[in-house]
Amino acid sequence: MMLTDTLILVIALLGTVGVLVLLQVLLAARHDHVIAAAPKYQTLELLDEQIESKRNIKLDLDSELQERREAIANFADKQADLDSLERRLGELHTEWNQLDDRREELRELALETEEAAIEKAELESKVTELVAQFDALGNKLEHAQLVLKDLEESEAKLARIQRTIDELKPLAERLEGAEKELSVLERRKSEVTEDIEHLTQRQAALLTAVEDLEQERANSNAEADKVKLELDAVTASISASRVKEADLQVAMQSMEARKAQLDRELGRDPETSETDDQLKELRAKPPVLLSMEKWKTKLTQSEGEALEDVKTRLEKAGLQYSDRTIKSFHTAMKVNDTAQMAVLAGISGTGKSQLPRQYAAGMGIGFLQVPVQPRWDSPQDLMGFYNYIEKRYRPTDMARALYHFDYLNNQDSDYRDQMLMILLDEMNLARVEYYFSDFLSRLESRPARDKVADETLRKDAEIEIELPMEDAPRIFPGYNLLFAGTMNEDESTQSLSDKVVDRANVLRFAAPKAINSSISETELPAVKALSRTTWESWLVAANQQSSDAVTNEALNSMVTIMKEFQRPFGHRLGKSILSYVANYPSTSHNIGARNALADQVEMRLLPKLRGVEVDNQAFTKLLDLTHKTLGDEALAEAIQYSMRNAEDGTGQFVWMGVTRA
């Protein structure tokens, strides 16, 4: 299009130049013709005019010629521009042909741009939806923050309510005791009322009989006298019953007043004159302490000699326990600061109760057996309760023993340098956490042995006697008390809670391989009292074992294995294991450390594996630890036996104990 416009311009210019040249030729011819036709003789003036005219014509023609030359020059320039444009046109054609691929790419890019625009629109739509969702989530978050704030306020209110409940628990327990006493009185009142009604009916019947007899008195005077005597007896019985009913009514009114008082959350001041009567029974010594007063004191002896005394007594009692079992139980008693009790578990008849009893007698330690009852459901079953009718505290033998062995709060204690073992016999007949959990927490809260004299530190561990007085007596269960428990495993018992298992050394007695046929001797050696000073001289601090390479390697292996079982343990159990190893009695350090570590695998770790699938690969590492590292073949075989027993049943591991030769 550009080339065509230029060509037309050039043709137009050429036509214009041709017309101008033709016009000039015609004018020149006409001028020559005029000159030729003019007369040959003219005047000078006429010639001057003609010359001047020619000169003007010449100037005009020169000017026009100059214009034509400039036009021709411009035409040359235009021609040069035209040639340049033609060359540029050729180049553009070449570029146009070369840009076909680029145009194709541009068309594809345009399509992609269009698709991107569509996708952008879709994304913008989705973004709009997400923004709407984000706004909705923001609203929900604001609502959740409000709910969280309300929840925090509710938790604070719940904490206040819980504190109020804790404060009211003693009142509730007292109210419960009063209600029980009231229900007993109501039953007694009902029984007396029934007796009165029965006697009243009998009286009416006898009166009727008397009237009949009076009519026949002439014929039966003797019978009438007999009936009158019976009537007098019944009348006297009725009078006595009515007096008894009146007394019961007064007692019931008193109890109802007390119940109403407790219902209003009373806080009446105790009468100071009643304090001695309230504590009278608590201060009475239980039989076990009275028998201890008759013991002679043991001469100072070593730990090994004391264990030999225990073995001798067991043999004379017709009881067979391995040396390893005796040392294990003895060590479990020594570490009562890191493991609060020892539990002896297994089937009935395996000697669980006899071991602690004869051990205590052989050592010279007092022994109090507390038979657990299935109905136990509160700490009162261990320590006793306050009787609001009698206004007197009714303690158990265990509470009396704890009171007299607490030489820190009881300055009149006669047992400052003696030891006492308390055995909760068949402790899982009732749910342990109901009656023993609080007491176990007190034991765990005890300060270190060398800091028990600090009243502030031992306050959390002290047990406050339930008495309606401001300064009720407090009992500190000190380290001169050893706690053990037995548990039978049958369908009538409860399993131990994790809290007890974590704080106890559990010795599980397997079924015996052979029946013990030994017979006990008629007379056993006399018991001699072991001093607390001698006992404490045998104790070793746990930090003395922390640098032992064998112990540290085995303990790290235990930590790793229990993590793989998903049953990890913390610093408390680790410290307890170190304390057990440090206090294990043995003449050979390496053998003693390995035996003690194997004991801790048995007593602290295996009870935690209840319910673990036996196909867990961590059992292989556990067997390597017990057999190869610690060299306890009997324990490794017992673990394998428990695993095979699980494979034949539920597939879940249950530790069945180990029998040692």
ZIRA-V487472 format. One record per residue. RES is the residue in one small letter. D_CENTER is the distance of its C-alpha to the mean C-alpha in whole Angstrom. Layout:
((RES & D_CENTER) (RES & D_CENTER))
//
This chain:
((m & 90) (m & 91) (l & 93) (t & 95) (d & 96) (t & 97) (l & 100) (i & 101) (l & 101) (v & 103) (i & 105) (a & 106) (l & 107) (l & 109) (g & 111) (t & 111) (v & 113) (g & 115) (v & 116) (l & 117) (v & 119) (l & 121) (l & 122) (q & 123) (v & 125) (l & 127) (l & 127) (a & 129) (a & 131) (r & 132) (h & 133) (d & 135) (h & 137) (v & 138) (i & 139) (a & 141) (a & 143) (a & 143) (p & 147) (k & 147) (y & 149) (q & 147) (t & 147) (l & 145) (e & 143) (l & 142) (l & 141) (d & 139) (e & 137) (q & 137) (i & 135) (e & 133) (s & 132) (k & 131) (r & 129) (n & 127) (i & 127) (k & 126) (l & 123) (d & 122) (l & 122) (d & 121) (s & 118) (e & 117) (l & 117) (q & 115) (e & 113) (r & 113) (r & 112) (e & 109) (a & 108) (i & 109) (a & 107) (n & 104) (f & 105) (a & 104) (d & 101) (k & 100) (q & 101) (a & 99) (d & 96) (l & 97) (d & 97) (s & 93) (l & 92) (e & 93) (r & 91) (r & 88) (l & 88) (g & 88) (e & 85) (l & 84) (h & 85) (t & 83) (e & 80) (w & 80) (n & 80) (q & 77) (l & 75) (d & 75) (d & 72) (r & 70) (r & 71) (e & 69) (e & 66) (l & 67) (r & 67) (e & 64) (l & 62) (a & 63) (l & 62) (e & 58) (t & 58) (e & 59) (e & 56) (a & 54) (a & 55) (i & 54) (e & 51) (k & 50) (a & 51) (e & 49) (l & 46) (e & 47) (s & 46) (k & 43) (v & 42) (t & 43) (e & 41) (l & 38) (v & 39) (a & 39) (q & 36) (f & 35) (d & 36) (a & 34) (l & 31) (g & 32) (n & 33) (k & 29) (l & 27) (e & 29) (h & 28) (a & 25) (q & 25) (l & 27) (v & 24) (l & 21) (k & 23) (d & 24) (l & 20) (e & 20) (e & 22) (s & 21) (e & 18) (a & 20) (k & 22) (l & 19) (a & 18) (r & 22) (i & 22) (q & 19) (r & 21) (t & 24) (i & 23) (d & 22) (e & 25) (l & 27) (k & 25) (p & 28) (l & 30) (a & 29) (e & 29) (r & 33) (l & 34) (e & 32) (g & 34) (a & 37) (e & 37) (k & 37) (e & 40) (l & 42) (s & 41) (v & 43) (l & 46) (e & 46) (r & 46) (r & 49) (k & 51) (s & 51) (e & 52) (v & 55) (t & 56) (e & 56) (d & 59) (i & 61) (e & 61) (h & 62) (l & 64) (t & 66) (q & 67) (r & 68) (q & 70) (a & 71) (a & 72) (l & 74) (l & 76) (t & 77) (a & 78) (v & 80) (e & 82) (d & 83) (l & 84) (e & 86) (q & 88) (e & 89) (r & 89) (a & 92) (n & 92) (s & 88) (n & 88) (a & 86) (e & 83) (a & 83) (d & 83) (k & 80) (v & 78) (k & 79) (l & 77) (e & 74) (l & 74) (d & 74) (a & 71) (v & 69) (t & 70) (a & 69) (s & 65) (i & 65) (s & 65) (a & 63) (s & 60) (r & 61) (v & 60) (k & 57) (e & 56) (a & 57) (d & 55) (l & 52) (q & 52) (v & 52) (a & 49) (m & 48) (q & 49) (s & 47) (m & 44) (e & 44) (a & 44) (r & 42) (k & 39) (a & 41) (q & 40) (l & 36) (d & 36) (r & 37) (e & 34) (l & 37) (g & 37) (r & 40) (d & 41) (p & 41) (e & 45) (t & 45) (s & 48) (e & 45) (t & 43) (d & 45) (d & 45) (q & 41) (l & 41) (k & 43) (e & 42) (l & 39) (r & 41) (a & 43) (k & 42) (p & 41) (p & 43) (v & 41) (l & 42) (l & 45) (s & 46) (m & 44) (e & 47) (k & 49) (w & 48) (k & 50) (t & 48) (k & 47) (l & 49) (t & 47) (q & 46) (s & 44) (e & 41) (g & 43) (e & 45) (a & 43) (l & 41) (e & 44) (d & 45) (v & 42) (k & 43) (t & 47) (r & 45) (l & 43) (e & 46) (k & 49) (a & 46) (g & 46) (l & 43) (q & 42) (y & 39) (s & 39) (d & 39) (r & 36) (t & 34) (i & 36) (k & 35) (s & 31) (f & 31) (h & 33) (t & 30) (a & 27) (m & 29) (k & 30) (v & 26) (n & 25) (d & 24) (t & 21) (a & 21) (q & 21) (m & 23) (a & 25) (v & 24) (l & 27) (a & 27) (g & 29) (i & 32) (s & 34) (g & 37) (t & 36) (g & 36) (k & 33) (s & 34) (q & 37) (l & 36) (p & 34) (r & 37) (q & 40) (y & 38) (a & 38) (a & 41) (g & 42) (m & 40) (g & 42) (i & 38) (g & 38) (f & 37) (l & 35) (q & 34) (v & 32) (p & 32) (v & 29) (q & 30) (p & 29) (r & 29) (w & 27) (d & 24) (s & 24) (p & 24) (q & 28) (d & 29) (l & 28) (m & 30) (g & 32) (f & 33) (y & 35) (n & 38) (y & 39) (i & 43) (e & 44) (k & 42) (r & 41) (y & 38) (r & 37) (p & 35) (t & 34) (d & 36) (m & 33) (a & 33) (r & 36) (a & 35) (l & 33) (y & 35) (h & 38) (f & 36) (d & 34) (y & 37) (l & 35) (n & 36) (n & 38) (q & 41) (d & 43) (s & 41) (d & 43) (y & 41) (r & 40) (d & 41) (q & 39) (m & 36) (l & 35) (m & 33) (i & 31) (l & 30) (l & 28) (d & 30) (e & 29) (m & 25) (n & 24) (l & 27) (a & 24) (r & 21) (v & 20) (e & 17) (y & 19) (y & 22) (f & 20) (s & 17) (d & 18) (f & 21) (l & 19) (s & 17) (r & 20) (l & 21) (e & 18) (s & 19) (r & 23) (p & 25) (a & 26) (r & 30) (d & 32) (k & 30) (v & 30) (a & 33) (d & 32) (e & 31) (t & 29) (l & 26) (r & 26) (k & 26) (d & 22) (a & 23) (e & 26) (i & 26) (e & 29) (i & 31) (e & 31) (l & 35) (p & 36) (m & 37) (e & 36) (d & 36) (a & 34) (p & 34) (r & 31) (i & 31) (f & 29) (p & 28) (g & 29) (y & 29) (n & 33) (l & 30) (l & 29) (f & 27) (a & 27) (g & 26) (t & 28) (m & 26) (n & 29) (e & 27) (d & 29) (e & 29) (s & 29) (t & 26) (q & 22) (s & 20) (l & 18) (s & 14) (d & 12) (k & 12) (v & 16) (v & 16) (d & 14) (r & 16) (a & 19) (n & 22) (v & 23) (l & 26) (r & 27) (f & 31) (a & 32) (a & 35) (p & 38) (k & 41) (a & 44) (i & 45) (n & 45) (s & 49) (s & 49) (i & 50) (s & 49) (e & 52) (t & 53) (e & 53) (l & 50) (p & 50) (a & 50) (v & 46) (k & 47) (a & 44) (l & 42) (s & 42) (r & 38) (t & 40) (t & 41) (w & 37) (e & 36) (s & 38) (w & 37) (l & 33) (v & 33) (a & 30) (a & 28) (n & 29) (q & 32) (q & 30) (s & 29) (s & 32) (d & 33) (a & 33) (v & 32) (t & 29) (n & 28) (e & 29) (a & 27) (l & 24) (n & 24) (s & 24) (m & 22) (v & 19) (t & 21) (i & 21) (m & 17) (k & 16) (e & 19) (f & 18) (q & 14) (r & 13) (p & 13) (f & 13) (g & 13) (h & 16) (r & 16) (l & 17) (g & 19) (k & 21) (s & 21) (i & 23) (l & 25) (s & 26) (y & 27) (v & 29) (a & 31) (n & 31) (y & 33) (p & 36) (s & 39) (t & 42) (s & 41) (h & 38) (n & 37) (i & 38) (g & 36) (a & 33) (r & 33) (n & 33) (a & 30) (l & 28) (a & 28) (d & 28) (q & 24) (v & 24) (e & 25) (m & 23) (r & 20) (l & 19) (l & 21) (p & 19) (k & 16) (l & 18) (r & 19) (g & 19) (v & 19) (e & 23) (v & 25) (d & 27) (n & 24) (q & 26) (a & 24) (f & 26) (t & 29) (k & 27) (l & 26) (l & 30) (d & 31) (l & 29) (t & 30) (h & 34) (k & 35) (t & 33) (l & 33) (g & 36) (d & 34) (e & 36) (a & 35) (l & 31) (a & 32) (e & 34) (a & 32) (i & 29) (q & 31) (y & 32) (s & 29) (m & 29) (r & 32) (n & 31) (a & 28) (e & 31) (d & 33) (g & 31) (t & 27) (g & 27) (q & 23) (f & 23) (v & 23) (w & 24) (m & 28) (g & 29) (v & 31) (t & 35) (r & 37) (a & 40))
//
